[in-house]
Amino acid sequence: MGLIVAIFGLRARVAALEAHVATMTVRAAVEAPGPRAPEARSGSVSQRESSPMGDVRALVRAGQKLNAIKRYRELTGLGLQEAKEAVDAMDHDA
């Protein structure tokens, strides 16, 4: 019985670590603050935003948080709660 409890505990820890890694990956990919290139200000898609996570950031900026969470889940395979936390972090950093 103790082995089963240990396995479930490890599964929970692995899930938490996966969510943490995904969040850190997203935060590392966020654009650095500062002046943007003229083409980025005019609304054209920059090279950075053509990445899959760029799609998620664009959805967050457009106020489409639900779609951003869905797309984030598609890209990472994470659960709803972890994806929501990561997208909320993007929204906070934006």
C-alpha positions as CSV (number, residue, x, y, z in Angstrom):
1,M,0.0,0.0,0.0
2,G,2.9,2.4,0.8
3,L,4.2,1.9,-2.7
4,I,0.9,2.9,-4.3
5,V,0.8,6.1,-2.2
6,A,4.4,6.8,-3.2
7,I,3.6,6.4,-6.9
8,F,0.6,8.7,-6.7
9,G,2.8,11.3,-4.9
10,L,5.4,11.1,-7.6
11,R,2.8,11.5,-10.3
12,A,1.6,14.6,-8.7
13,R,5.1,16.0,-8.4
14,V,5.9,15.2,-12.0
15,A,2.7,17.0,-13.1
16,A,3.6,20.0,-11.0
17,L,7.1,20.1,-12.4
18,E,5.9,19.8,-16.0
19,A,3.5,22.8,-15.4
20,H,6.4,24.8,-13.9
21,V,8.7,24.0,-16.8
22,A,6.0,25.0,-19.3
23,T,5.4,28.3,-17.5
24,M,9.1,29.1,-17.3
25,T,9.4,28.3,-21.1
26,V,6.6,30.7,-21.8
27,R,8.1,33.4,-19.6
28,A,11.5,33.0,-21.2
29,A,9.9,33.5,-24.7
30,V,8.1,36.7,-23.8
31,E,9.4,39.8,-25.6
32,A,11.8,42.0,-23.6
33,P,10.3,45.4,-22.7
34,G,11.6,48.3,-24.8
35,P,10.9,50.0,-28.1
36,R,9.5,47.8,-30.8
37,A,10.5,47.8,-34.4
38,P,8.3,50.0,-36.7
39,E,6.8,47.0,-38.4
40,A,5.7,45.5,-35.1
41,R,4.0,48.7,-34.1
42,S,2.1,48.9,-37.4
43,G,0.4,45.6,-36.8
44,S,2.3,43.3,-39.1
45,V,3.4,39.9,-37.8
46,S,7.0,39.9,-36.6
47,Q,9.3,36.9,-36.9
48,R,9.0,36.2,-33.2
49,E,5.2,36.2,-33.4
50,S,5.2,33.6,-36.2
51,S,6.2,31.0,-33.6
52,P,3.6,28.7,-32.0
53,M,3.9,30.5,-28.7
54,G,3.7,33.8,-30.6
55,D,0.2,32.7,-31.6
56,V,-0.7,32.2,-28.0
57,R,0.7,35.7,-27.0
58,A,-1.2,37.3,-29.9
59,L,-4.5,35.7,-28.7
60,V,-3.8,37.0,-25.1
61,R,-3.1,40.5,-26.5
62,A,-6.3,40.3,-28.5
63,G,-8.3,39.5,-25.3
64,Q,-9.1,36.0,-26.5
65,K,-7.9,34.3,-23.3
66,L,-10.1,31.2,-23.7
67,N,-8.7,30.6,-27.2
68,A,-5.2,31.2,-25.9
69,I,-5.6,28.6,-23.2
70,K,-6.9,26.1,-25.8
71,R,-4.0,26.8,-28.1
72,Y,-1.5,26.5,-25.2
73,R,-2.9,23.2,-24.3
74,E,-2.6,22.0,-27.9
75,L,1.0,23.0,-28.0
76,T,2.1,21.7,-24.6
77,G,-0.3,18.8,-23.8
78,L,-0.8,20.3,-20.3
79,G,-4.1,20.2,-18.4
80,L,-6.6,23.1,-18.2
81,Q,-5.3,24.5,-14.8
82,E,-1.7,24.5,-15.8
83,A,-2.5,26.1,-19.2
84,K,-4.7,28.7,-17.6
85,E,-1.9,29.6,-15.1
86,A,0.6,29.9,-17.9
87,V,-1.7,32.1,-20.0
88,D,-2.5,34.3,-17.0
89,A,1.3,34.7,-16.5
90,M,1.5,35.9,-20.1
91,D,-1.4,38.3,-19.6
92,H,0.3,39.7,-16.5
93,D,3.6,40.1,-18.3
94,A,2.1,41.7,-21.4
